[in-house]
Amino acid sequence: MARTALERAWRTMDQLGEDDPYGCFDPDRLAGFDGLCALYSGNAAEVHQQLARSKATLTKSRDAVQRGILNADAALARLRLGDHIHDALLGS
């Protein structure tokens, strides 16, 4: 069910225009949710790919809260999937 919702969200992202009021929720943020969904489904490669994508793109000061959430998700991934996910995402 979560995967279906994410697929719908990605399709919606493709349809948003520059002036859309929901445009502030962008693909960079959605990638973090995609990574979290991959974590719960046990897909380590996708967790890494999606969380790393979010981390690389959420660099503005307004993204601080989202980066904090991303770091918490990465920590959870480390606990569930092993230390290699931590090294890849957070550096260590």
N, C-alpha and C positions, 0 to 999 in steps of 0.2 A: 504494500500500500504506500509506503514512504517513497519507494522508487517511482511509482506512478505519479505521485504528487510532484516529485522533483522533475520528472520528464515534462509535466505540464508547465512547471515554472520555467524551465529552459525554453520551451516553445513560446511562452509569454515574453520572455526576455528578447527573443528574436523579433517580436512584434512591437516592442516599445519604441517610441520616437523620442527625440531630444526633449521635447516639451511635455512629455507625459509626466503627470504628477508622481507616478511610481518609478520614474527613471532613476531615483536616488538608490533604489535597490538594484544594484547592477550585477553583472556576471561574476565579478570578483567576490562579492559577498555570497552569492549563490554557490560558488565553488566550495566555500567553507561548509555549507549545509550538505553539499554533495559528499564531501569528505567524511562528515560525521555519519551520514547514511552508510557509506562504505565501511566505516569502522564497525557499525552495528551488524553489518552483514558479513564481516570478517574478510573483506577484500583489502589486504594490506597495501598492495600496489596502488590501488585507486585512492586509498586514504592519503598516502604520500603525495601522489600527483595533485590531488585537489587541495589539500591543506597547504602544500608548498606554493601552489598557484596563488592562493589567497594571501599568504604571507608576503609573497613578492610584490603584490599589487596594492595592498592596503597600507600605504605609506603616509597618507595625509594625517594631520593632527586630529581631524574628525573621525578617523578610523581607529583611534586608540582603544575604544571599547571593543570593537570587533577583533582587533589584534589580541586583546586579553582573552576573549572567548576562544579564538583560534589557539592560543597557547594552552588553554585548559583542555581543548579537544586533543591537541598534540600530546599532552601529558596523559590523558586517558588512553590514547592510542599506544603510548609507550607501555603503560601498564598491561594493556590487553594483547599487544602484538609484539612486544619486545623492544629492547634498547635501540635497535637499528633505525626504527622510525624516529626516535628522538634525535639521533645524530643527523639524520637527513633533514629534519624539519627545523630544529632549534640550534643545531651546531653544538658540539661538545667535544 
